[in-house]
Amino acid sequence: MKKTKPSVPAVEKALDVLELLADSPNGLTINEIGDALDRTIGEIYRIVVYLADREYLRQDPDTNRYGLTLRLFELSHRHDPTERLIHAALPILEHIAARTEQSCHLGALNRENILVLTSIQSPRPAGYSVRTGALFPIEQTSSGHVILAFSDADKQERYLARRQPPKRERLRNRLDRIRQDGYEDTRSTMIEGVQNLCVPVFDSRGVCAAITSGFIARIDATVTCEECLAIIRSGGIELSRALGFNLEKSPFLRALSS
């Protein structure tokens, strides 16, 4: 029997008020808030007053309308988003490296380049790895293409428009294939003998990074390339969920979870 989640009415009401006012730039009176949420004044009055006392809301003395303060913005920016991303990614990357015995790294777009935010070396005595802080042109990386593939259409088109027609169509086909598959599995364009396995990472706003492993075939390998890809895909989904991404509501559900 499926368990229902416990209800917390006061929290639900507070969040309803905050979300409503986020879409009401001119503010709302207590009566208007109650009408919009289909609640009585008695149900929301103490909630609104408490949120105002905690400086999440401010009441205009001339109109009696309540509006959001910058309190939520301040809280959301106390921790740098890149630091938050790296902090969440590190244990997942370490797990991937331990399971696959391959190196892996996290990359993000930085203008026309991919910046390696952090990397984990293979636990083997020798192997291939990418240095943290390294910068590579997008066209040389799987990370760049995977991030572009899951970016909005406008960003893709701006990037494609800067390419010559023959290369533009090949690139468009590559992005379409990645978007359909949910990952990229291709030979490295920089290092012979390395197979790039790359998956997207999402936060609540959309694609924000990519996890890549440069797979090197070994005689005594403990996992195959296909098994390594499955582990990386699982890690990408785990990291995305940790960053607030709702996989179930994503248009990429089928590709990412297949």
PEMO-V382236 format. One record per pair of residues at least 12 apart in sequence whose C-alpha atoms are under 8 Angstrom apart, sorted by the first residue. I is the first residue (numbers start at 1). J is the second residue. If there is no record, write none. Layout:
BEGIN
I,J + I,J
END
This chain:
BEGIN
10,47 + 13,44 + 13,47 + 14,47 + 14,48 + 14,51 + 16,37 + 17,33 + 17,37 + 17,48 + 18,68 + 20,33 + 21,66 + 21,67 + 21,68 + 22,68 + 24,67 + 25,67 + 26,65 + 26,67 + 27,65 + 27,66 + 27,67 + 27,68 + 28,65 + 28,66 + 28,67 + 29,63 + 29,64 + 29,65 + 29,66 + 30,45 + 30,48 + 30,65 + 30,66 + 55,69 + 55,71 + 56,68 + 56,69 + 56,70 + 56,71 + 56,72 + 57,69 + 85,243 + 86,117 + 86,118 + 88,239 + 88,242 + 88,243 + 89,106 + 89,239 + 90,118 + 92,235 + 92,238 + 92,239 + 93,105 + 93,119 + 93,120 + 93,235 + 94,120 + 96,231 + 96,232 + 96,235 + 97,120 + 97,121 + 97,122 + 97,123 + 98,122 + 98,123 + 99,231 + 100,222 + 100,223 + 100,228 + 100,231 + 101,122 + 101,123 + 101,124 + 101,222 + 102,121 + 102,122 + 102,123 + 102,124 + 102,127 + 102,128 + 102,213 + 102,214 + 102,215 + 102,216 + 103,119 + 103,120 + 103,121 + 103,122 + 103,123 + 103,127 + 103,128 + 103,129 + 103,213 + 103,214 + 103,215 + 104,119 + 104,120 + 104,121 + 104,122 + 104,129 + 104,130 + 104,211 + 104,212 + 104,213 + 104,214 + 105,117 + 105,118 + 105,119 + 105,120 + 105,130 + 105,132 + 105,211 + 105,212 + 105,213 + 106,118 + 106,119 + 106,209 + 106,210 + 106,211 + 106,212 + 107,143 + 107,209 + 107,210 + 107,211 + 107,212 + 108,143 + 108,144 + 108,147 + 108,208 + 108,209 + 108,210 + 109,144 + 109,147 + 109,208 + 109,209 + 112,137 + 112,138 + 113,135 + 113,136 + 113,137 + 113,138 + 113,144 + 114,135 + 114,136 + 114,137 + 114,138 + 114,141 + 114,143 + 114,144 + 115,133 + 115,134 + 115,135 + 115,136 + 116,130 + 116,131 + 116,132 + 116,133 + 116,134 + 116,135 + 117,132 + 117,133 + 118,131 + 118,132 + 118,133 + 119,131 + 119,132 + 127,216 + 128,214 + 128,216 + 129,214 + 140,189 + 140,190 + 141,188 + 141,189 + 142,184 + 142,186 + 142,196 + 142,197 + 142,198 + 142,212 + 143,198 + 143,199 + 143,200 + 143,209 + 143,210 + 143,211 + 143,212 + 144,210 + 145,174 + 145,175 + 146,175 + 146,178 + 146,179 + 146,183 + 146,184 + 146,198 + 146,199 + 146,200 + 146,210 + 147,200 + 147,207 + 147,208 + 147,209 + 147,210 + 148,175 + 149,175 + 149,176 + 149,178 + 149,179 + 150,179 + 150,200 + 150,207 + 151,206 + 151,207 + 160,172 + 179,252 + 179,255 + 180,255 + 181,255 + 181,256 + 182,199 + 182,200 + 182,252 + 182,255 + 182,256 + 183,197 + 183,198 + 183,199 + 183,200 + 183,233 + 183,256 + 184,196 + 184,197 + 184,198 + 184,199 + 185,197 + 185,198 + 188,214 + 193,216 + 193,217 + 194,214 + 194,215 + 194,216 + 194,217 + 195,214 + 195,215 + 195,216 + 196,212 + 196,213 + 196,214 + 196,215 + 197,212 + 197,213 + 197,214 + 197,215 + 197,229 + 197,232 + 198,210 + 198,211 + 198,212 + 198,213 + 198,229 + 198,232 + 199,211 + 199,212 + 199,232 + 199,233 + 199,236 + 200,236 + 201,236 + 201,237 + 201,239 + 201,240 + 202,239 + 202,240 + 202,241 + 202,243 + 202,245 + 203,240 + 203,241 + 203,243 + 203,244 + 203,245 + 204,243 + 204,244 + 204,245 + 204,246 + 205,245 + 206,245 + 210,236 + 211,232 + 211,236 + 212,232 + 213,232 + 215,228 + 233,256 + 237,256 + 237,257
END
